[in-house]
Amino acid sequence: MPRADFYLIGKPRFREQPLLLVCELARKAVNAGQPLLVLAASREQAEALDDLMWSFDPDEYLPHQIAGLDEDEADVEVLIAPPDQSPPMRPLVLNLRDEPVPGGFERVLEVVPADPAARGPLRERWKHYQAQGLELNKHDM
């Protein structure tokens, strides 16, 4: 059964830089041997995440790239897709866009902003995934 995991940002370091949480979740996926597709909200966000994945942990490299730049992207462990790219869906997807992921995944990760005023779209996504029959989980980060 597909599932959706919502990660609520709480810790100060994630509040200051929400993309750090994305890096941590990507590291967990790579360490678990699960290729991850990150759906970025914008080209700028995709590039910022690409830069951060190079530097967030000086002792560990996360194999990653932005979709559309290289033909070998099917093999890369973390594929970052800006909105103008539509790579094939992967079993594990991290969604940073405003709309829910339509399907084709086994598990979707959603990052919930620290600011309660910004959480409206995520409540809608929660309801959407619930209506699709997904198993829902919430994690405080």
N, C-alpha and C positions, 0 to 999 in steps of 0.2 A: 504494500500500500504506500503510495507517495506521501511524503510528509513535508511540512513547512516549519522551519525553526526561526523564531523571531529573537534577535539579540538586542536587548535594551541597553543602550549606552548609559553607564553610571559613573565609572571610574574617571578621575580627573584627566588621566592621560588620553583616554578615548574621547572625552568631552572636547579637549583641546584639538585633537587630531583624529576625527572619526575614521579616517582611512587606516590608521594603525590597527583598529579592530579588524578591518578587512584583511590586513597582512597576517594578523594572528590566526584568523579563520583559514586563510589560504595555507599557512604553515601546517595547521592541523590536518587539512585535506591532503597535502603533499606527504606528510609523515604517515598518513593512513593509506597511502597509495591510491588516492581517489583524484583523478584529473578534475580540475575545477574550471568552470566557465564563469567569469565575472561580467555581468551586464552593467557597464558604466552608464551613468546618466548623460555624460557629455564627452566629447573628444578631450576637453581640458581635464576632466576628472580621470579619464583613462590614462593620460600622460602623467598626471600627478601620482596616480597609483603605481604606474610603471616606475617612476623615479623613486618612490618610497620603498618599493620592494627591493630595489638595489641596496638601500642604505639602512633599513629599519633594524636589521640584525647583522652587525659586522662579522659575526662568526658563522653565519649560515646563508647560503644562497638559495633563493626560491626560483626555480626555473619558470620563467614567465615571459610573455610577450603580448603585444597589442595585435589583435586580429587584423588581417589584411595587409600585413607588412612582409609576410614570408609564407612560402608554400608549405613549409613543414609544420604548420601550426597544429595539425592533428596530434602530433607527438608531444607538444609542450604541456607541462603539468598544470600551469595556470595560464589560461587564455583570457585576456581582457578585451571585451568587445565594446567599442564605442557604438553609439546608436546607428551610425551609417553602415555597420557591419552586421551580417547575419550568419555567423558560423553555425555549424550543426550543434544542436542541443547536446548537453552532456548529462550524465546521471546526477551530478552535483552542480548546482547553479547558485551563485550568490548574486542577488538582484539589488542594484542601487538605483534603478529607474523608478519612475512614478507609478507605472502600471504593473499589475501582477504578471508573472510569467505564465503564458497560456498553457503550458504543459510540455510533455516530452521529457520530463526529468523524474528522478526517483526522490530527490530531496532538494528543496529550495531554502536558501538562507536569506533572511531579510534583516537589515540593520536598522534599528529604530533610533531616531535622533534623541538626544538628551532633552531637547526643548519640547515640553508637552504641546506647545502650539503647533509644532511641525509634525505631530503624530497622526493627524487626520487621515492622510492617504494610507498609512499603515493599518489603521483600523479597518479601512475599506478592503485592503488586501487580505487581512485576517478573515473578514466575512466572505470574501471571494473564495479563498482557499477552503474555508469551512463548507461553503456551498458545493465545492467540487469534491467533497468527501475526503480531503486530506487529513492526516493526523497532524495536529498542531501542538507545538511546544514553544515555551517562552523561557528565555535565559537572561538573567541579569548580569551585565558585564561591567 
